[in-house]
């Protein structure tokens, strides 16, 4: 993905100073905020969980094979139950859940934004994407 | 390396390097981090894919935040095509669960080989760009004699962005939407199957198939990668393929590495450094292919 980063970074200031002809401007600000906020929040939680984890487990040995056999919470229910016990693995998993939820929230908020613009075609299109993501989570639980 | 903390710190360190090389070459961190985790650290490829896919969400969302704010992303096109990429990602995650590690190594090797072409193309394009700055984006987005696409018109697929090099607003209209949509489904499969962002498939789906300017294609691809990866990451998470001890250092490491890559390395590294990395990627693809055939060279 950083192709773009390279090509566009020097352009930022000038792109911003341009007057906007786009009706999507408010959506763009909100989406940008959600994406950045989600990454920062999840990164913070993951970092906290990792520090807590190593403070607690200390000098455990590990091999690639033992990592494969490792047991850890991997459903939202288990993660929240683990958090109630102050389990550091669950803190890391919570951070990862926030990360996965970041693009999902961006989609959910876009539906509202398109609805406020009365752009019903895109309310429908974006709802379909949200529905597909919801189905993926249900399928993941089943399989 | 039999101490868990040492292993985690090592994973974090190689992830920083992978993220930096990935952003330098215009690939995501995933394409670089998975070979290191599997070939060097002997981590199970399914766990490596699970760890990589969450790092993909982090790096793409971070970068997308900037492109969306700067109006380089075409939100409508991105959201429409996400229907295809998310369905593809679900398909990919399920196929991945059914395949043996060996098959995944071989498919990964083929994708690495394919990624060499756009990397080299980008290097050549940049060299030209530095010679003639103003020529950027001079290529017309639409072939003049082509009729406006009915589907593209119905979906409102047109847009514009400000190009500082050309010092004007560039407007574009799209065509061949069904072709781009089909391509996006394949891009989604690749992402879900291998735990990578799949920008190397998404960008040509818009740029070559639909006639979108390259800058907007790249920004829109980055935007779509997060939603695509979320679809398969949810499946990997619930399936227990996202191990916190691997995923945490990979996600944090690749994110930090990609920031280093865009802020520092791209300013410092010349073409020769990039050539070296491209050769390394080529050699890695050979390694991954051999591992798929059951031949172990690195690390036994």
Interface residues (C-beta under 8 A of the other chain):
Chain A: X1 X2 X3 X4 X5 X6 X7 X8 X9 X10 X11 X12 X14 X15 X16 X18 X20 X21 X22 X24 X25 X27 X28 X29 X31 X32 X33 X35 X36 X38 X39 X42 X43 X46 X47 X49 X50 X53 X54 X57 X58 X59 X60 X61 X62 X63 X64 X67 X68 X70 X72 X74 X75 X89 X92 X93 X95 X96 X97 X99 X100 X101 X102 X103 X104 X106 X107 X110 X121 X122 X125 X126 X128 X129 X132 X133 X135 X136 X137 X139 X140 X141 X143
Chain B: X2 X3 X4 X5 X7 X8 X22 X23 X24 X26 X27 X28 X41 X42 X43 X44 X47 X54 X57 X58 X59 X60 X61 X62 X63 X64 X65 X66 X67 X68 X69 X70 X71 X72 X73 X75 X76 X79 X80 X82 X83 X86 X87 X89 X90 X93 X94 X97 X122 X155 X156 X160 X161 X162 X163 X164 X165 X169 X197 X199 X203 X215 X218 X219 X221 X222 X225 X226 X227 X229 X230 X231 X232 X233 X234 X235 X236 X237 X238 X239 X240 X242 X243 X244 X245 X246 X247 X248 X249 X251 X252 X255 X258 X261 X262 X266
